[in-house]
Amino acid sequence: QVHLVESGGGLVQPGGSLRLSCAASGSNRRIDNMGWYRQAPGKQRELVATINIYGSKTYADSVKDRFTISRDNAKNTVHLQMNSLKPEDTAVYYCNVDQLYSGTVFWGQGTQVTVSS
């Protein structure tokens, strides 16, 4: 069982930056894919960015060139650097990881990001 702890959310003005972090613990098996999803009020949860064990990254079109995902395999952590934030980035952001050997996906509890003046 993998336990995820997220941090770094908060209130920021438009154009500002935030850095989200997620630490995974509880398993000595490899964590394959790590990523971030978000869910705004009244909307479905959507993918923001993912990174695999080899460092290959994917981004939603809406965040390309503004957000950067990174991971530290030794520490089982994943980060999301968010720059040039917009009000439409306001959402609860969820950390997501998987372990392919078991086909199991794990979710964090979510961290609120609010972009408002």
N, C-alpha and C positions, 0 to 999 in steps of 0.2 A: 504494500500500500504506500502510495506517495502522498505526502502532505505538502501543500503549497501555501506559502505565506507571501502576500503581496504588500508592497509599500510604495509610497511616493505620490499618491493622489492628492488632490486639493483644489483650491480655487486660484485661478490665474486670469489675468487680463488678456484680451485678444492680442495676439502677437507675441505672447510670452512663451515660456518653456517649462516643461516638467519632465522628470525622469522617473519612470516606474521600474520597480524591481520585483522579482519573484524568486524566492528560494525554495528549492525542492529538497525534501528529506524523507527518510523512512524506508528507502530501498537501496540495496547495493547493486541492482541491475541497471543496465544502461538506459538512460532516457534518450529517446530518439529525436522526436520533434518537440520543439517548444514554441509557444506563440502567445499572442494576445488577441483577444476578441473584445468587442464592446457592445453594449446594449443601451440605447437611448430610450427615454420614456415613450411608450406606445409603439416601439419599433422592435423588429427581430434582432437577435444577436447576430453580429456580423464579424467576419474576420478582419483584423487590422494588419497583422504581420506574423510571419512564421519564420523559423530558422531550424534547419536540421542539424544532425550531429556533425556534419561536415562543413557547416557554415553557410550553406546555400539558403538564400533568403527570398521570401515573397512578400509583397505589400499590396494592400488594397489601393486602387487607383487614387482614392480620395486622400491618401496620406503620403503617397510617393513624393520624394524630395523634401518632405517635412519631418518624417519620423524615421528613426533608425533603430533596428533591432540588433541586439548582440547577446552573446551567451558566453559563459565560462564553464566549460565542461568539467573542469576539476572541482568546481564549487557547486555545480548543478544550479546555476543561477541564470536568469534571463532578464534582460533590461530592455526598456523601450524609451529612447530619447525622443521627446516630442517637442518640436520647435514650430514657430509661427502658428501657434494654436488659434483655432477659430471657434466661434460659439457652437458651430455644428459638430465640433469634436466632443462636446459635453455628453458624457455617458458614464456608465459603470464599466470599468475595464476589468476583464477577467484573464488571468493567466491560465494557460492550457498546456499540458504536456502529455506525451504518450510513450508507452513501452511496447514496441512492436512484437516482442517475444510472447506477450500475453494478449496483445490486442486491446489493452486497457488504456482509457483516456481519463485524465484527472483534471479537475477544475479547482481554481482558487475561489476564495470567498467573494472576490470583487473589491475594487477600490474606486471611489467616486472621483471623477475629473469634471470640474465645472469651469467653463471658460466664459467669463462675463465681466463687463466693465461696471 
